[in-house]
Amino acid sequence: MTLNLNHKQQILILLLFLASANLFAQNETQNPASPFWRTNGNTGIGTSNFIGTANNSSLRFRTNNTQKAILDSLGNMGIGTAAPSEKLEVVGNFKLSQAFMPGGSAGTSGQFLLSGGANAAATWSPFTIGNPTATTIIAKYYAGLTWTGTWATGTTQVFTIIDADCREESSISVSFTTSNPISDKISINNVQTDNGSFNISLTNRTGSGITGGISISYIAFY
């Protein structure tokens, strides 16, 4: 069907179109209670209003026309990932300027955080470091001690362990890795720490000479 309009009718239709477009624009930019979400904020928002999707689709967030975050249809939030597998998954660095509060608890200064396992909140350990600024490393290590020839009973030997983290003020506790007739009768006399190494003084109390070597473990507070 062909609609023939004269010049005045064409002008009238154009004016009506411009007027309706102007009303729509005013509603968008001047009415804070508009049902459309405005870039400078809305008023009159009720509990039935929301930002999101009304179907089983994810809500995607973009800047510079590139997706930066997503709230998927399962309720998982992803930042830096398009397929989050947890309630919050962040791919990238995470900066926290205030307390971390698993289970609503911030713990106390010096406490350690212990995993509660899958689907369980972490908890704060009762173990604490009383003077955290004085201890930079806590670790357990293993070492083998050997000697030349026969270690005579009743005699003492001093073994040096090279440890780059060790300092004169470090605290080191030494024990044998396994219980056996030999190690059970070797006395640990003392441990003397130094910068880059520490010495262990041991006495053979087995009642006979021994050869070979023994293994030790040590817990160090550097």
N, C-alpha and C positions, 0 to 999 in steps of 0.2 A: 504494500500500500504506500502510495506517495502522498506526503503531507505538504501541501503548498502553503507557505506562510508569507504574508507581505512584510514589508520592512518594519512596520510598527510592531507587528506580532513578534518578530524575531528579537527586537529590542526589549520588549516586555518579558519574554522568556529569559533573556540574558540577565535582566535586572532581578527577576525572581530567583534565579540561580545564585547570583552574587549575594543577595540578601540572606538566603538560607545558609550559604557557606559562611557568611559573617556571623550569623547567630550560633552556628556550630563552633566557630573559633572562639567566640566570646564565652560560650559555655565551657570550653576547654581551658581557657586562660584566665577567666575572671571569676568563675564560680568555684570556690574551694570545695563545695559539697558536691561537685560533679561526680557522676558515677565512673568517670575515667580517672585513671591514676595520673596525677600531674607531676611534672618534674620539680616543682617547688613546693610540694606538699598538698595534702587534702585535709579537710575538716569534715565533720559529720560522718566519720567512719564508724560503723557498727560491727557487731560480732559476726554478721553475715558477710562482711566484706573480706576479701583476701587477695593476696598476690600469689599466683600459682596457676596450676592447670586443673581443669574440670574433668579430665579423663586420665587414663592410665599412662601418662606421659611424664617424662622427667622435666624439671625446670632447669634451664641452662642460663648461665651468667656469662656475659661477654664484655670485654673491653677491647677497643680498637678492632672490633669485629672478629675477635679470637676468643674462643671459649676458655675461661679461666677457672670456672667452678661449676658444679652440678649438684642438684638435689634430685636423686633418682626416685622412681616410683615406689621403691622399697623403703624410702626414708633415710637412705645413706647419703651423707654429704661428702663430696670429693673436691679437694682443692689441688689443682695440678694434675688431676687424673680424671678421665672421662668414665671410669668404671670403678667406683669405690666399692669395697667389699665389707666395710665396717661403718658404724654410725658416723664416724669421722675418719677420713683418710687423707693425709696430707703428703704430697710428694714434693719434697723440698725442705728447707730449714724451718724449724718451728721455734719461735721466740716467746718466752714467757717472762713477764716482768713482775708478776706477783706470785703468790703461793700456789703450788700444785696440790690439789686437795682430793685424793682418791677417797671415796666413801665419805666425802664431806670433811675430812680431817687433813690439816696442814702439817701434822706431826710436830716435833720439836727440833730445835737446832741440833744438827749432828746425827740425826737418825738416818738409817738406811731404809730404802723402799724395797719391799719383798713382793715378788709376783705371787698372785693368788691362783695362777693357772688359767686355763681357757674359761672365758665367760665369767670370771670372778674379779672383783676389785682388788687391786694391790693394797697391801697394808704396810704400816710403818713398823720396822723391827724394833724391839726393845733395846737392841744393841746400839750404842752411840759412841762417837769419838768425842771425848771430853775436851780436847784441845785441837780442833781440826786444822788450825793454821800451822801447827807444829808437825803434822803428819801429811806427807804428800802421796805416799804409796803404801798400800798394805797388800802383801802377796805371799803365796806359798811356792817354794822352789824345791828342786831335787838336785843332789850332787853325789858324785862318787868319790870316795877317799881311797887312795892306794899308797902303798909304801914299798920300799925296796928291801928285799931279804926277809928275815924273820923278825917280827915284832915281839920282843921278849916280854914275858909276863912281869908285871909289877913296874913296868916302865911307862913313861908318858911321851906321847908324840904330839906335835902341834902341826895342824893342817891349815893351809891358807886357801880360802875360796875367793876367787876373783869375782867381784860383783860391782859393776859400774855405778849402780844406784846407792851403794852403801856409803854412809858417812860416819864420822866419829861419834855423832850423837844418835845413830840408829840403834834400834832395839831388835835383837834377833834371838829366836828360840829354836833350838836344834833338837831333833829326835831321829831315831833310826826308822827306816821305812818298813822293815819287817822284824818280827820277833824271832830270834834264833839263839842257840846256845852261845854263840860268839858275841853278838851284839848285846845280849842280856848281861854280859859280864864285862862290858867295856863302859867305863865311867866317863860321863861328859863333865869335865871340870869347870870350864868357863868358856865364854865366847868374847873375844875382844874385837871391837869394830874399828875400822879405819876408813879413810877416804878411798873408795874403789875396791875394797876387799875387807875380809874379816878372818880372824884366826880362831880355830877350835882346838882346845886342849883336851886330849883323850888319854885315859890310862887303861892299859891292858890288865884286867883282873881275872882272866880266864884260868890262870894256873899253869899255862903253857904258852909256848911261842905260837904265833899265828902268822900266816902269810896270805897274800892276795889283796883283798880290799873289802870295803863295806859301803853301803849306800845310806845316805842321810836325807832327811827333808828338813826344811827350815821355814819358819814363818817370820817375815821381816816387816818391821814398821820403819819406813824411811822418813 
